Amino acid sequence: DPACVQALINVVGRFPTSTYLQLNDGSLALSLGSASGAAHFERPTVLIQREGKSRVPVGREIDLSDPRASKLKISRVHKPPPDLNPKLTLIRYLQAQTPDT
């Protein structure tokens, strides 16, 4: 059913969580998931893993759909570097976002 396939794509996004992306400034980012809405389908929220020319610090979360990030573009999907573990990075990121109880 084409409607179901489109609904799945809309939820997962073009760059699913844990996809490594090379940005146009040379930085390497990890996708944290797509922003909601078709207008932001190709502009996920990312976590910078390696600094590029724009000097965005490692560990910074950037919503690429935010107009303030309009100069940053996705150049390509990047193969996971051998020294980075996307699962471990996401676990650490989520732990940092969760308040201690």
VEXNU-691145 format. One record per residue (C-alpha): x, z, y; residue in one letter. Coordinates in steps of 0.05 Angstrom, whole numbers, padded with zeros to 5 digits, always signed. Each point is the difference from the previous one (the first is absolute). Example, Ala and Ser with C-alpha at 12.3 -4.5 7.8 and 13.67 -1.06 7.14 Angstrom:
// residues 2
+00246+00156-00090A
+00027-00013+00069S
END
This chain:
// residues 101
+00000+00000+00000D
+00034-00022+00065P
-00032+00056+00041A
+00030+00053-00046C
+00069-00032+00003V
-00004-00002+00076Q
-00022+00073+00003A
+00060+00020-00043L
+00048-00039+00044I
-00030+00033+00062N
+00012+00069-00030V
+00070-00012-00028V
+00023-00044+00058G
+00052-00054+00001R
+00057+00050-00004F
-00021+00056-00048P
+00028+00070+00006T
+00073+00004-00022S
+00016-00073+00016T
+00067-00008+00035Y
-00002-00044+00062L
+00055-00030+00043Q
-00020+00002+00073L
+00022-00051+00052N
+00049+00049+00032D
+00037+00006-00067G
-00028+00068-00018S
-00025+00015-00070L
-00068+00034-00006A
-00044+00027-00055L
-00074-00017+00004S
-00045+00061+00003L
-00063-00042-00005G
-00041-00048+00040S
-00036+00017+00064A
-00076-00005-00006S
-00034-00064+00021G
+00014-00074-00011A
+00034-00006+00068A
+00056+00045-00024H
+00006-00027-00071F
+00072-00022+00010E
+00023+00060+00043R
+00006+00061-00046P
+00025+00068+00018T
+00073+00005-00022V
+00055+00052-00008L
+00068-00023+00025I
+00053+00006-00054Q
+00059-00035+00034R
+00011-00009+00074E
+00000-00069+00032G
+00018-00028+00068K
-00058+00035+00035S
+00031+00067-00022R
-00066+00029-00027V
+00025+00062-00037P
-00002+00007-00076V
-00061+00040-00020G
-00043-00022+00058R
-00071-00020-00017E
-00024-00062+00037I
-00070-00029+00000D
+00015-00074+00008L
-00072-00012+00022S
+00012+00044+00061D
+00011-00043+00063P
+00062+00041+00016R
+00032-00028-00063A
-00018-00072+00017S
+00073-00023+00003K
+00012+00021-00072L
-00020-00052-00051K
+00007-00005-00075I
+00052-00052-00017S
-00006+00004-00076R
-00014+00044-00060V
+00065+00031-00022H
+00023+00017-00070K
+00007+00076-00008P
+00072+00018+00015P
+00035+00035-00059P
+00017+00061+00043D
-00073+00012+00022L
-00056+00025-00044N
-00069-00018+00028P
-00037+00052-00042K
+00046+00056+00020L
-00003-00021+00073T
-00076+00001-00002L
-00002+00068-00034I
+00046+00029+00053R
-00039-00033+00056Y
-00066+00028-00026L
+00029+00069-00010Q
+00024+00000+00072A
-00071-00019+00023Q
-00033+00056-00040T
-00002+00068+00034P
+00023+00059-00041D
-00058+00040-00029T
END
